[in-house]
């Protein structure tokens, strides 16, 4: 989807009857799509090919001749057994960029293990970062490992394409969910290595910056992020009217505040709870302290900010009439990149793509369909 957002012509190859597994996940949209599927499939065409059929495998080989990049997430060795592995296709097109996404290191003993986001969140230590210290490890609210792996893969593909302009050389890019899960641990991972222990879990608070997190006002939650010492002083004097906290030597620097978190945070919570959220947000903004509301997901997606930014679009749908689709996050020269293709119904582009790229006649397409190849 990243590559499609940036202008690539993306051909999504799916099984003729069941399609992508995510077509059966989440909330149904139409007959062959779901909200989950639609979230990652804008700007693609869908074609259906039975890769177990010899004729289906040959169609993929023929398509490769017209394509720059092949991305797949078959288990290790799966496409090789179908005659569609990197070395096999490289022999047909030396400049092919071939991206293999698997669960684990393809050169190690776990190469054949299937990769699932939740499993990797547990194995990479990501679940150990989330939630309150008094609660069990907690997964992220979205499939963060899957999503980061896709974005890392897109970066690698773009780099390989750039290099190919100079060298004419193709590349085999190998991405593993576990590797990307380890990268997502970021500064928390390095802290664990330096301390030789798991860093404490702070829930919505920040492990290193105080005060920084979600706090309760008299009428609802808000986010306050005091990023430096000057902001803290203004926060104390102008927002919660506690000059004594600003002057207290225990709280002069962020390291002091972090070390004395247990003494400071209850005082702040008491003051915030005594004031309405609207007043606090006004004072925080006037004092130059970053802040914001804590919104429900639907409330956020239907907010004026989202509408003004054009972040949610409505796309035509042959059954539902229309359906919401998130817009690409990129702006180039002041313009948001468009949703050129709505998430496709299963096989919507099979005839067009195979006739346009491979010149297959209607009679040939009908015959392949009748025999279950398409």
C-alpha positions in Angstrom: 0.0 0.0 0.0 2.9 2.4 0.7 4.2 1.9 -2.8 0.7 2.2 -4.2 0.2 5.5 -2.3 3.4 6.8 -3.8 2.2 6.1 -7.4 3.2 2.5 -8.1 0.8 0.3 -10.1 0.2 -2.5 -7.6 -1.2 -5.8 -8.8 -2.4 -7.9 -5.8 -2.5 -11.7 -6.6 -5.1 -13.6 -4.7 -6.6 -17.1 -4.6 -9.6 -17.3 -6.9 -12.2 -18.3 -4.3 -11.0 -17.3 -0.8 -8.7 -14.4 -1.6 -6.7 -12.6 1.0 -7.4 -14.0 4.5 -8.2 -10.5 5.8 -11.2 -10.4 3.5 -12.8 -12.5 6.3 -11.6 -10.5 9.3 -13.4 -7.7 11.2 -16.6 -5.9 9.9 -18.0 -6.9 6.6 -18.1 -4.4 3.7 -20.0 -5.6 0.7 -19.5 -9.3 -0.2 -15.7 -9.8 -0.4 -14.2 -7.0 1.8 -14.0 -6.1 5.4 -12.9 -3.0 7.3 -9.6 -4.8 8.2 -8.9 -5.7 4.5 -9.8 -2.2 3.3 -7.4 -0.6 5.8 -4.3 -1.9 3.9 -5.5 -2.4 0.3 -6.2 1.0 -1.2 -4.4 1.9 -4.5 -4.2 -1.8 -5.6 -5.8 -3.9 -8.4 -6.9 -7.4 -7.5 -6.3 -10.4 -9.8 -7.0 -14.0 -8.9 -4.7 -16.8 -9.9 -4.5 -20.4 -8.6 -0.7 -20.7 -8.0 -1.0 -24.4 -7.6 -1.9 -24.7 -11.3 0.9 -24.9 -13.7 -0.8 -22.4 -16.0 -1.3 -20.0 -13.0 2.5 -20.2 -12.3 3.2 -19.4 -15.9 0.9 -16.4 -15.8 2.9 -15.0 -12.8 6.2 -15.6 -14.7 4.7 -13.7 -17.7 3.6 -10.8 -15.4 7.1 -10.6 -13.9 8.4 -9.6 -17.3 6.3 -6.4 -17.1 6.9 -5.6 -13.4 9.7 -4.0 -11.4 9.0 -5.5 -8.0 7.6 -8.7 -6.6 6.6 -8.8 -2.9 5.4 -11.9 -1.1 4.9 -13.3 2.4 4.8 -17.0 1.7 6.5 -19.2 4.3 10.1 -20.0 3.6 10.5 -22.0 0.4 6.9 -21.8 -0.5 7.3 -19.9 -3.8 10.5 -21.9 -4.7 8.4 -25.1 -4.7 6.1 -23.4 -7.2 8.9 -22.3 -9.5 8.5 -18.7 -8.4 11.5 -18.2 -6.1 14.0 -15.4 -6.5 16.7 -17.4 -8.4 14.1 -18.8 -10.7 12.6 -15.5 -11.5 15.9 -13.7 -11.6 16.8 -15.9 -14.5 13.9 -14.4 -16.4 14.5 -10.8 -15.3 17.9 -9.9 -13.9 16.7 -6.5 -12.7 13.8 -7.8 -10.6 13.5 -6.4 -7.1 12.2 -9.4 -5.1 11.1 -8.8 -1.5 10.5 -11.9 0.7 8.7 -11.2 4.0 8.7 -14.1 6.6 8.4 -14.6 10.3 12.0 -15.2 11.2 15.5 -15.1 9.8 15.5 -17.1 6.6 19.1 -18.2 7.2 18.5 -19.6 10.7 16.9 -22.6 12.3 13.5 -21.0 12.6 13.2 -20.1 8.9 10.2 -22.3 8.4 8.2 -21.0 11.3 5.0 -19.1 10.4 5.1 -15.4 11.5 2.2 -13.9 13.4 2.1 -10.3 14.7 0.9 -11.2 18.2 3.5 -14.0 18.6 6.3 -11.7 17.6 5.0 -9.0 20.0 5.5 -11.5 22.8 8.8 -12.9 21.6 10.4 -9.5 20.9 9.5 -8.1 24.3 7.1 -5.5 22.9 4.2 -6.8 25.1 6.5 -6.3 28.1 6.6 -2.6 27.4 2.9 -2.0 27.5 0.3 -1.5 30.2 0.6 -0.7 33.9 3.2 -2.3 36.1 0.5 -4.0 38.1 -1.0 -5.7 35.0 0.1 -8.6 32.7 2.1 -7.8 29.5 -0.2 -6.1 27.0 -0.2 -6.2 23.2 -0.4 -3.0 21.1 -3.9 -2.0 19.9 -3.0 -2.5 16.3 -0.7 -5.1 14.5 2.3 -2.9 15.0 4.9 -5.5 13.9 3.0 -6.3 10.7 2.7 -2.6 9.9 6.3 -1.7 10.6 7.6 -4.6 8.6 5.6 -3.4 5.6 7.0 0.1 6.0 10.5 -1.2 6.4 10.0 -3.4 3.3 8.8 -0.4 1.3 11.8 1.6 2.2 14.1 -1.2 1.1 12.3 -1.6 -2.2 12.6 2.1 -2.9 16.3 2.0 -2.1 16.8 -1.1 -4.4 14.9 0.7 -7.2 17.1 3.8 -6.8 20.3 1.7 -6.9 19.0 -0.2 -10.0 18.9 3.1 -11.9 22.7 3.2 -11.6 23.6 -0.5 -11.7 20.7 -2.2 -13.5 21.0 -4.8 -10.8 18.1 -6.5 -9.1 18.0 -7.4 -5.4 16.6 -10.0 -3.1 15.3 -8.1 -0.1 14.6 -10.4 2.9 12.5 -9.0 5.8 11.5 -10.9 9.0 8.7 -9.9 11.3 10.9 -10.8 14.4 13.8 -8.5 13.2 11.4 -5.6 12.7 9.8 -6.3 16.1 13.2 -6.0 17.8 13.7 -2.6 15.9 10.3 -1.4 17.3 11.7 -1.7 20.9 13.8 1.3 20.0 15.2 3.3 23.0 13.4 1.0 25.5 15.4 -1.9 24.0 18.7 -0.1 24.5 17.8 0.9 28.0 17.2 -2.8 28.8 20.6 -3.7 27.4 22.3 -0.9 29.3 20.6 -1.6 32.6 20.7 -5.4 32.1 17.1 -5.5 33.2 13.6 -4.8 31.9 12.7 -1.1 32.2 9.7 -0.4 34.4 6.3 -0.1 32.8 4.5 3.2 33.3 1.3 2.7 31.3 0.3 6.1 29.8 3.2 7.9 31.6 6.7 8.4 30.2 9.6 6.4 31.6 12.0 9.3 31.3 10.0 12.6 31.3 7.8 13.9 34.2 5.1 15.1 34.1 4.2 13.5 30.7 1.1 11.4 30.1 -2.7 11.1 30.5 -4.2 12.9 33.5 -7.8 13.2 34.7 -9.4 16.7 34.9 -12.6 17.2 36.7 -14.7 16.3 33.6 -12.5 14.0 31.6 -9.0 12.9 30.5 -6.3 15.0 28.8 -2.7 14.6 27.7 0.0 16.8 29.1 3.6 16.6 27.9 6.0 18.8 29.9 9.1 18.5 27.8 11.6 20.8 29.5 12.3 22.7 32.7 11.0 26.0 31.5 7.7 24.4 30.5 7.5 22.8 34.0 7.9 26.1 35.7 5.2 27.7 33.6 3.0 24.7 34.1 3.3 25.0 37.9 2.8 28.8 38.0 0.3 29.5 35.2 -1.7 26.2 34.9 -2.0 24.7 38.4 -1.0 27.7 40.4 1.6 25.9 42.5 4.6 28.1 42.8 5.9 25.9 45.6 6.3 23.0 43.2 8.3 25.1 40.7 10.6 26.3 43.5 11.0 22.8 45.1 14.7 21.6 44.6 13.4 18.0 44.3 11.7 19.0 41.0 14.1 21.6 39.4 15.3 19.4 36.5 13.7 16.6 34.6 16.1 14.1 36.2 15.1 15.4 39.6 11.4 15.0 38.7 12.0 11.5 37.4 13.8 10.5 40.5 11.0 12.0 42.7 8.1 11.0 40.5 6.2 9.5 43.5 6.2 12.8 45.4 5.4 15.0 42.4 2.8 13.2 40.4 0.1 12.9 43.2 0.3 16.6 43.8 -0.2 17.3 40.1 -3.0 14.9 39.8 -4.8 16.5 42.7 -4.6 19.9 41.2 -5.7 18.8 37.7 -8.7 16.8 39.1 -10.0 20.0 40.7 -10.2 21.9 37.4 -12.3 21.4 34.3 -10.6 20.1 31.2 -11.5 23.1 29.0 -9.9 25.6 31.5 -6.8 23.4 31.7 -6.4 23.2 27.9 -6.7 27.0 27.6 -4.1 27.6 30.3 -1.8 24.9 28.9 -1.9 26.4 25.4 -1.3 29.9 26.8 1.7 28.7 28.7 3.1 26.9 25.7 2.8 23.4 27.2 1.9 20.7 24.7 -1.5 19.2 25.5 -4.6 17.7 24.0 -7.9 15.9 24.6 -8.2 12.1 24.8 -10.8 11.2 22.2 -12.6 8.0 21.4 -11.5 6.5 18.1 -14.8 7.4 16.3 -14.7 10.9 17.8 -11.1 11.4 16.5 -11.9 10.1 13.0 -14.9 12.4 12.7 -13.2 15.4 14.2 -12.9 18.7 12.4 -9.2 18.3 12.3 -9.4 15.0 10.4 -12.1 16.4 8.0 -10.1 19.6 7.4 -7.0 17.5 6.6 -8.8 15.2 4.2 -7.6 12.1 6.1 -10.9 10.2 5.6 -12.3 9.7 2.1 -15.4 8.0 0.9 -14.8 5.6 -2.0 -17.4 4.1 -4.4 -18.4 0.5 -3.7 -20.4 -1.8 -6.1 -22.5 -3.3 -3.3 -22.3 -0.9 -0.3 -22.6 2.2 -2.5 -19.7 3.9 -0.8 -17.3 3.0 2.0 -14.8 5.0 4.2 -11.1 4.7 3.3 -8.3 6.4 5.0 -6.2 8.7 2.8 -2.4 8.4 2.4 -0.5 10.5 5.0 1.9 12.0 2.4 1.8 15.5 1.1 3.9 16.4 -1.9 4.2 20.1 -2.9 1.3 20.9 -0.6 -1.1 18.3 -2.0 -2.2 15.1 -0.2 -1.6 12.1 -2.4 -4.9 10.7 -3.6 -6.7 7.4 -3.2 -6.4 6.4 -6.9 -8.0 3.0 -6.5 -10.4 2.0 -3.7 -9.7 -1.4 -2.0 -10.6 -3.8 -4.7 -13.3 -6.5 -4.6 -11.9 -9.9 -5.2 -10.6 -10.3 -8.7 -11.9 -6.9 -10.0 -8.9 -6.4 -12.2 -8.2 -9.9 -13.5 -9.5 -9.4 -17.0 -8.2 -5.8 -17.4 -4.7 -6.5 -16.1 -4.1 -9.8 -17.9 -5.5 -8.5 -21.2 -3.6 -5.2 -21.0 -0.2 -6.6 -19.9 -0.3 -10.1 -21.4 -2.7 -9.6 -24.3 -4.9 -12.5 -23.2 -8.0 -12.7 -25.4 -11.5 -12.8 -23.8 -11.9 -16.4 -24.9 -8.6 -17.4 -23.3 -9.6 -15.6 -20.0 -13.0 -17.3 -20.1 -11.4 -20.7 -20.5 -9.0 -20.1 -17.6 -11.8 -19.0 -15.4 -13.9 -22.1 -16.3 -11.0 -24.4 -15.3 -10.4 -22.5 -12.0 -7.0 -21.2 -12.9 -8.4 -17.6 -12.5 
